[in-house]
Amino acid sequence: MDDSEGDYEKGKRLYKLRCLHCHTINTTAEKQGPTLNGIMGRTSGTLPGYTYSDANKNKSIFILAARSVSVDDSARTVAKYRSRPWLIKFCYLNDNVVWTRETMDEYLKNPKKFMPGTKMIYNGLKKAEDRADLIKYIEVESAKPIQ
């Protein structure tokens, strides 16, 4: 995903329709989900004061050729690639998800598939353009100071 992708205004509308009822941004008000203030670049499950699911606190991702792919069982996945050593040099495991445009895109596509056990009940955004728009809005707004 390119940094220039996404339309801020369309993302703002999507945020109001799909996210606002559970998440805040640029405010200290609390809702069912964690605030999105400063989410970009933050490790999943680490915002102080919010009780995350174990999935959000302990999720690992598998990196293969610079593309993040969610895995449910890290040990099984590594064992699978041991039989193909030419791939191993391109992969490693992260300790947890860091929210970037790419990881946010994968998560928003299907939160329950990306992070089985997450408390987020949202089914996801199927259209890549919608995800890019929403990510653009979150990226811009979450970087602003809290009002």
N, CA and C of each residue as an Amber inpcrd file, in Angstrom:
protein
   441
   0.8470000  -1.1740000   0.0000000   0.0000000   0.0000000   0.0000000
   0.8900000   1.2330000   0.0000000   0.6580000   2.1220000  -0.8950000
   1.4210000   3.3610000  -1.0400000   0.9020000   4.4060000  -0.0500000
   1.8050000   5.2170000   0.5080000   1.4210000   6.2310000   1.4890000
   0.4190000   7.2400000   0.9390000   0.4100000   7.4580000  -0.3610000
  -0.4970000   8.4430000  -0.9420000  -1.8910000   7.8720000  -1.1740000
  -2.0650000   6.5670000  -0.9590000  -3.3610000   5.9450000  -1.1940000
  -4.3900000   6.4160000  -0.1860000  -5.6130000   6.5070000  -0.6390000
  -6.7160000   6.8160000   0.2440000  -7.1820000   8.2510000   0.1430000
  -8.4790000   8.4180000   0.3070000  -9.1180000   9.7260000   0.2710000
  -9.5920000  10.0580000   1.6890000  -9.0500000  11.1240000   2.2430000
  -9.3410000  11.5270000   3.6180000 -10.8380000  11.7220000   3.8540000
 -11.5130000  12.4420000   2.9800000 -12.9400000  12.7450000   3.1710000
 -13.7960000  11.4830000   3.1120000 -13.4870000  10.5970000   2.1790000
 -14.2290000   9.3270000   2.1160000 -13.9520000   8.5010000   3.3680000
 -12.7050000   8.5320000   3.8160000 -12.3330000   7.8230000   5.0380000
 -13.0530000   8.3700000   6.2580000 -13.2320000   9.6740000   6.2990000
 -13.9480000  10.3190000   7.4040000 -15.3950000   9.8250000   7.4620000
 -16.0320000   9.7430000   6.2900000 -17.4070000   9.2350000   6.2320000
 -17.4670000   7.7740000   6.6880000 -16.5060000   6.9710000   6.2350000
 -16.4710000   5.5640000   6.6470000 -16.2570000   5.4330000   8.1490000
 -15.3680000   6.2500000   8.6890000 -15.1120000   6.2250000  10.1310000
 -16.3970000   6.5160000  10.9050000 -17.1320000   7.5360000  10.4770000
 -18.3730000   7.9030000  11.1660000 -19.4200000   6.7900000  11.0670000
 -19.4720000   6.1170000   9.9290000 -20.4520000   5.0460000   9.7270000
 -20.0570000   3.7300000  10.3870000 -18.7670000   3.4040000  10.3560000
 -18.3280000   2.0650000  10.7500000 -17.5520000   1.9750000  12.0580000
 -16.9380000   3.0610000  12.4980000 -15.9960000   2.9760000  13.6240000
 -16.3990000   3.7910000  14.8450000 -17.0510000   4.9160000  14.6180000
 -17.3050000   5.8970000  15.6710000 -18.1010000   5.3440000  16.8470000
 -18.9750000   4.3950000  16.5990000 -19.7890000   3.8740000  17.6990000
 -18.9640000   3.0700000  18.7120000 -17.7620000   2.6180000  18.3420000
 -16.9060000   1.8610000  19.2700000 -15.5720000   2.5360000  19.5780000
 -15.0790000   3.3840000  18.6850000 -13.7460000   3.9780000  18.8400000
 -13.7980000   5.5040000  18.8360000 -12.8980000   6.1020000  19.6190000
 -12.7130000   7.5500000  19.5870000 -11.3890000   7.8540000  18.9020000
 -11.2610000   9.0930000  18.5130000 -10.0010000   9.5560000  17.9300000
  -9.9060000  11.0460000  18.2680000  -8.7500000  11.4850000  18.7060000
  -8.5180000  12.8850000  19.0920000  -9.3260000  13.3410000  20.3020000
  -9.6670000  12.4320000  21.1710000 -10.3760000  12.7800000  22.3970000
 -10.0340000  11.7530000  23.4710000 -10.2490000  12.1110000  24.7090000
  -9.9910000  11.1630000  25.7950000 -11.2490000  10.3960000  26.1760000
 -12.3670000  10.6750000  25.5170000 -13.6120000   9.9540000  25.7910000
 -13.4000000   8.4600000  25.5510000 -14.0700000   7.6500000  26.3710000
 -13.9300000   6.2000000  26.2430000 -15.1890000   5.5950000  25.6510000
 -14.9890000   4.5660000  24.8530000 -16.0920000   3.8080000  24.2730000
 -15.7650000   2.3310000  24.4350000 -16.5180000   1.4770000  23.7580000
 -16.3230000   0.0310000  23.8600000 -14.9310000  -0.4020000  23.4100000
 -14.4260000   0.1720000  22.3330000 -13.0950000  -0.1670000  21.8280000
 -12.0670000   0.8520000  22.2740000 -10.7940000   0.5540000  22.0580000
  -9.7420000   1.4910000  22.4610000  -9.7300000   2.7400000  21.5800000
  -9.2030000   3.8280000  22.1240000  -9.0370000   5.0320000  21.3240000
  -8.0390000   4.7560000  20.2030000  -8.1980000   5.4450000  19.1140000
  -7.2770000   5.2850000  17.9840000  -6.2000000   6.3630000  17.9760000
  -6.1500000   7.1900000  19.0260000  -5.1030000   8.2120000  19.1180000
  -3.7310000   7.5540000  19.0510000  -2.9040000   7.9940000  18.1270000
  -1.5360000   7.4950000  18.0310000  -1.3970000   6.0360000  17.6560000
  -2.4090000   5.4520000  17.0300000  -2.3670000   4.0180000  16.7370000
  -1.2920000   3.6380000  15.7140000  -1.0470000   4.4980000  14.7330000
  -0.0760000   4.1470000  13.6930000   1.3310000   4.1080000  14.3030000
   1.9870000   2.9740000  14.1410000   3.3200000   2.7780000  14.7010000
   3.3050000   2.1530000  16.0860000   2.1240000   2.0110000  16.6730000
   2.0060000   1.4170000  18.0070000   1.8720000  -0.0980000  17.8890000
   2.3640000  -0.8070000  18.8830000   2.2280000  -2.2570000  18.9390000
   0.8240000  -2.5990000  19.4250000   0.2030000  -3.5660000  18.7830000
  -1.1410000  -3.9940000  19.1440000  -1.2010000  -4.4320000  20.6060000
  -2.2780000  -4.0440000  21.2780000  -2.5080000  -4.4980000  22.6410000
  -1.7040000  -3.7950000  23.7070000  -1.1580000  -2.6140000  23.4120000
  -0.2750000  -1.9530000  24.3770000  -0.7740000  -0.6070000  24.8950000
  -1.9420000  -0.1610000  24.4940000  -2.4460000   1.1260000  24.9690000
  -2.8070000   1.0120000  26.4460000  -2.1790000   1.8150000  27.3010000
  -2.4860000   1.7530000  28.7350000  -3.9550000   2.0870000  29.0080000
  -4.5460000   1.3560000  29.9440000  -5.9080000   1.6480000  30.3600000
  -6.9930000   0.8980000  29.6150000  -6.6500000   0.1470000  28.5810000
  -7.6540000  -0.6310000  27.8560000  -7.3580000  -2.1120000  28.0640000
  -8.3890000  -2.9010000  28.3100000  -8.2260000  -4.3370000  28.5140000
  -8.3710000  -5.0480000  27.1710000  -7.2470000  -5.4640000  26.6190000
  -7.2200000  -6.1380000  25.3200000  -7.4110000  -7.6400000  25.4790000
  -7.8640000  -8.2740000  24.4140000  -7.9180000  -9.7320000  24.3800000
  -6.4940000 -10.2640000  24.2940000  -6.3140000 -11.5240000  24.6570000
  -4.9970000 -12.1520000  24.5140000  -4.5440000 -12.1170000  23.0610000
  -5.4990000 -12.2340000  22.1390000  -5.1510000 -12.2050000  20.7110000
  -4.4670000 -10.8940000  20.3470000  -4.9960000  -9.7790000  20.8240000
  -4.4000000  -8.4780000  20.5120000  -3.0500000  -8.2820000  21.1860000
  -2.8780000  -8.8750000  22.3550000  -1.6250000  -8.7020000  23.0900000
  -0.5250000  -9.6410000  22.6130000  -0.8960000 -10.7720000  22.0400000
   0.0940000 -11.8070000  21.7390000   0.1520000 -12.2340000  20.2840000
  -0.4450000 -11.5090000  19.3900000  -0.4960000 -11.8860000  17.9780000
   0.8650000 -11.7540000  17.3260000   1.2920000 -12.8030000  16.6520000
   2.5130000 -12.7560000  15.8570000   2.1290000 -12.6980000  14.3930000
   2.9820000 -12.1160000  13.5950000   2.7540000 -12.1230000  12.1570000
   3.9590000 -12.7260000  11.4690000   3.7150000 -13.3040000  10.3500000
   4.7500000 -13.9580000   9.5680000   5.1100000 -13.0460000   8.4090000
   6.3800000 -12.7400000   8.2660000   6.8420000 -11.8540000   7.2090000
   7.5060000 -12.7040000   6.1310000   7.0500000 -12.5740000   4.9250000
   7.6020000 -13.3410000   3.8140000   7.7810000 -12.3980000   2.6370000
   9.0110000 -12.2080000   2.2290000   9.3190000 -11.3290000   1.0990000
   8.6760000  -9.9520000   1.2780000   8.8030000  -9.4020000   2.4770000
   8.3290000  -8.0600000   2.8230000   6.8100000  -7.9180000   2.7700000
   6.1020000  -9.0250000   2.8170000   4.6350000  -8.9660000   2.8600000
   4.1590000  -9.6560000   4.1320000   3.3300000  -8.9870000   4.9160000
   2.8280000  -9.5470000   6.1640000   1.7050000 -10.5290000   5.8750000
   1.7990000 -11.7000000   6.4850000   0.7680000 -12.7090000   6.3500000
   0.4300000 -13.1990000   7.7480000  -0.8260000 -13.1620000   8.1100000
  -1.2300000 -13.5920000   9.4370000  -1.0730000 -15.0980000   9.5790000
  -0.6270000 -15.5320000  10.7430000  -0.5540000 -16.9660000  11.0260000
  -1.1750000 -17.2190000  12.3840000  -1.8450000 -18.3460000  12.5090000
  -2.4620000 -18.7040000  13.7760000  -1.5250000 -19.5350000  14.6310000
  -0.6720000 -20.3150000  14.0150000   0.2270000 -21.1990000  14.7420000
   1.6300000 -20.9870000  14.1990000   2.4020000 -20.1450000  14.8630000
   3.7260000 -19.7660000  14.3750000   4.6480000 -20.9600000  14.2160000
   4.6460000 -21.8620000  15.1990000   5.5450000 -23.0220000  15.1520000
   5.2350000 -23.8930000  13.9380000   3.9420000 -24.1320000  13.6850000
   3.5530000 -24.9540000  12.5380000   3.9750000 -24.2840000  11.2310000
   3.8400000 -22.9810000  11.1490000   4.1920000 -22.2540000   9.9330000
   5.6870000 -22.3130000   9.6680000   6.4900000 -22.1000000  10.7100000
   7.9430000 -22.1750000  10.5370000   8.3430000 -23.5780000  10.1050000
   7.7510000 -24.5980000  10.7210000   8.0620000 -25.9800000  10.3490000
   7.7200000 -26.2320000   8.8860000   6.6220000 -25.6810000   8.4420000
   6.2090000 -25.8400000   7.0430000   7.2670000 -25.2840000   6.0920000
   7.8370000 -24.1230000   6.4250000   8.8120000 -23.5020000   5.5370000
  10.2140000 -24.0820000   5.6770000  10.4710000 -24.8580000   6.7280000
  11.7750000 -25.5120000   6.8500000  11.9990000 -26.4920000   5.7000000
  10.9230000 -27.0440000   5.1860000  11.0550000 -27.9760000   4.0670000
  11.3700000 -27.2540000   2.7610000  11.2710000 -25.9260000   2.7840000
  11.6130000 -25.1160000   1.6170000  12.6200000 -24.0490000   2.0500000
  13.8810000 -24.4490000   2.2250000  14.8830000 -23.5430000   2.8000000
  15.1100000 -22.2720000   1.9960000  14.8170000 -22.2760000   0.7180000
  15.0100000 -21.0620000  -0.0790000  14.0550000 -19.9500000   0.3710000
  12.9810000 -20.2870000   1.0670000  12.0560000 -19.2800000   1.5690000
  12.4380000 -18.7670000   2.9530000  13.1340000 -19.5860000   3.7220000
  13.4390000 -19.2150000   5.0990000  14.2450000 -17.9330000   5.1830000
  15.1510000 -17.7230000   4.2570000  15.9600000 -16.5140000   4.3440000
  15.1230000 -15.2430000   4.1700000  13.8830000 -15.3820000   3.6960000
  13.0140000 -14.2320000   3.5030000  11.9790000 -14.0690000   4.6140000
  12.0260000 -14.9270000   5.6270000  10.9610000 -14.8600000   6.6160000
  11.4960000 -14.7990000   8.0380000  10.6970000 -14.2130000   8.8980000
  10.9840000 -14.1850000  10.3240000   9.6770000 -13.8960000  11.0510000
   9.6810000 -14.0890000  12.3470000   8.4760000 -13.8450000  13.1320000
   8.6310000 -12.5810000  13.9530000   7.6150000 -11.7600000  13.9580000
   7.5690000 -10.5960000  14.8410000   6.9500000 -11.0300000  16.1590000
   7.3010000 -10.3550000  17.2340000   6.7060000 -10.6720000  18.5230000
   5.2510000 -10.2310000  18.5870000   4.9070000  -9.1970000  17.8890000
   3.5360000  -8.7100000  17.8980000   3.3160000  -7.7830000  16.7080000
   2.0600000  -7.4800000  16.4580000   1.6880000  -6.6270000  15.3340000
   1.9910000  -5.1690000  15.6650000   2.6660000  -4.4880000  14.7650000
   2.8330000  -3.0420000  14.8420000   1.9040000  -2.4650000  13.7810000
   1.0920000  -1.4980000  14.1730000   0.1020000  -0.9440000  13.2530000
   0.7510000  -0.0220000  12.2240000   0.7740000  -0.5140000  11.0090000
   1.2410000   0.2320000   9.8440000   0.0850000   0.2690000   8.8510000
   0.2660000   0.9410000   7.7400000  -0.7730000   0.9350000   6.7050000
  -1.0440000  -0.4990000   6.2410000   0.0090000  -1.2940000   6.1290000
  -0.1310000  -2.6610000   5.6300000  -0.8450000  -3.5620000   6.6310000
  -0.4250000  -3.5260000   7.9060000  -1.0760000  -4.3910000   8.8920000
  -2.5100000  -3.9350000   9.1490000  -2.7410000  -2.6370000   9.1440000
  -4.0940000  -2.1100000   9.3210000  -4.9870000  -2.5600000   8.1610000
  -4.4470000  -2.5680000   6.9500000  -5.2020000  -3.0120000   5.7780000
  -5.6140000  -4.4740000   5.9300000  -4.6820000  -5.3260000   6.3250000
  -4.9890000  -6.7500000   6.5120000  -6.0150000  -6.9440000   7.6210000
  -5.8550000  -6.2130000   8.7050000  -6.7790000  -6.3230000   9.8370000
  -8.1790000  -5.8710000   9.4430000  -8.2840000  -4.7210000   8.7970000
  -9.5940000  -4.1870000   8.4320000 -10.3010000  -5.0210000   7.3700000
  -9.5470000  -5.7850000   6.6080000 -10.1530000  -6.6640000   5.6060000
 -11.0050000  -7.7310000   6.2980000 -10.4810000  -8.3100000   7.3710000
 -11.1950000  -9.3480000   8.1080000 -10.5520000  -9.4800000   9.4860000
 -10.9860000  -8.6760000  10.4550000 -10.3440000  -8.6670000  11.7710000
 -10.2600000 -10.0360000  12.4420000 -11.3120000 -10.8240000  12.3510000
 -11.3270000 -12.1260000  13.0280000 -10.3840000 -13.1280000  12.3750000
 -10.1820000 -13.0070000  11.0850000  -9.2360000 -13.8940000  10.4050000
  -7.8000000 -13.4540000  10.6920000  -7.5470000 -12.1610000  10.6490000
  -6.2050000 -11.6470000  10.8940000  -5.7780000 -11.8860000  12.3350000
  -6.7230000 -11.7190000  13.2680000  -6.4050000 -11.8360000  14.6850000
  -7.4900000 -12.6540000  15.3860000  -7.4630000 -13.9860000  15.2100000
  -8.4770000 -14.8320000  15.8510000  -8.5010000 -14.5990000  17.3640000
  -9.6910000 -14.3880000  17.8930000  -9.8280000 -14.1370000  19.3220000
  -9.9440000 -12.6690000  19.6710000  -9.8550000 -11.7840000  18.6730000
 -10.0010000 -10.3530000  18.9450000 -11.3970000 -10.0580000  19.4820000
 -11.5110000  -9.0370000  20.3240000 -12.8200000  -8.6370000  20.8460000
 -13.5960000  -7.8140000  19.8230000 -12.9260000  -7.3440000  18.7880000
 -13.5940000  -6.5010000  17.7930000 -14.6180000  -7.3360000  17.0320000
 -15.8800000  -6.8950000  17.0690000 -16.9570000  -7.6720000  16.4610000
 -17.2480000  -7.2710000  15.0190000 -16.5330000  -6.3050000  14.5180000
 -16.7370000  -5.8120000  13.1520000 -16.2650000  -6.8520000  12.1340000
 -17.0260000  -7.0470000  11.0650000 -16.6960000  -8.0550000  10.0570000
 -15.6580000  -7.6180000   9.0440000 -15.3880000  -6.3300000   8.9420000
 -14.3510000  -5.8620000   8.0320000 -14.8800000  -5.1240000   6.8210000
 -13.9470000  -4.5140000   6.1080000 -14.2360000  -3.7990000   4.8640000
 -13.6760000  -4.6230000   3.7140000 -14.5100000  -5.0550000   2.8340000
 -14.0740000  -5.9340000   1.7450000 -13.3650000  -5.1880000   0.6170000
 -13.7610000  -3.9380000   0.3600000 -13.1800000  -3.1860000  -0.7590000
 -11.8580000  -2.5390000  -0.3560000 -10.8160000  -2.8030000  -1.1370000
  -9.4890000  -2.2430000  -0.8620000  -9.5210000  -0.7170000  -0.8490000
 -10.3060000  -0.1260000  -1.7210000 -10.3980000   1.3390000  -1.7850000
 -10.9880000   1.9060000  -0.4910000 -12.0170000   1.2400000   0.0400000
 -12.6080000   1.6860000   1.3060000 -11.5930000   1.5880000   2.4420000
 -10.8420000   0.4940000   2.4730000  -9.8260000   0.3370000   3.5190000
  -8.7630000   1.4230000   3.4030000  -8.3240000   1.7080000   2.1860000
  -7.3060000   2.7490000   1.9770000  -7.8300000   4.1110000   2.4310000
  -9.0960000   4.3950000   2.1360000  -9.6970000   5.6680000   2.5500000
  -9.7640000   5.7630000   4.0740000 -10.2270000   4.7020000   4.7150000
 -10.3370000   4.7010000   6.1720000  -8.9600000   4.8110000   6.8270000
  -7.9930000   4.1030000   6.3010000  -6.6320000   4.1610000   6.8460000
  -6.0580000   5.5630000   6.6990000  -6.3040000   6.2080000   5.5690000
  -5.8310000   7.5850000   5.3770000  -6.4020000   8.4910000   6.4690000
  -7.6950000   8.3800000   6.7160000  -8.3270000   9.2030000   7.7490000
  -7.7350000   8.9030000   9.1310000  -7.6360000   7.6350000   9.4810000
  -7.0850000   7.2510000  10.7840000  -5.6440000   7.7160000  10.9170000
  -4.8760000   7.5580000   9.8580000  -3.4680000   7.9660000   9.8670000
  -3.3320000   9.4650000  10.1640000  -4.1280000  10.2790000   9.5020000
  -4.0620000  11.7350000   9.6830000  -4.5900000  12.1360000  11.0590000
  -5.7690000  11.6510000  11.4090000  -6.4130000  12.0690000  12.6600000
  -5.7020000  11.5370000  13.9010000  -5.1900000  10.3250000  13.8370000
  -4.5460000   9.7430000  15.0230000  -3.2160000  10.4110000  15.3470000
  -2.6680000  11.1410000  14.3870000  -1.3980000  11.8460000  14.6040000
  -1.6060000  13.2290000  15.2200000  -2.8510000  13.7020000  15.2260000
  -3.1450000  15.0320000  15.7780000  -3.1590000  14.9820000  17.3070000
  -2.8810000  16.1260000  17.9480000  -2.9470000  16.1730000  19.4160000
  -4.3700000  15.9280000  19.9100000  -4.4830000  15.3490000  21.0820000
  -5.7910000  15.1090000  21.6900000  -6.4240000  16.4430000  22.0510000
  -7.7090000  16.5790000  21.7380000  -8.4260000  17.8390000  22.0040000
  -9.0730000  17.8220000  23.3720000
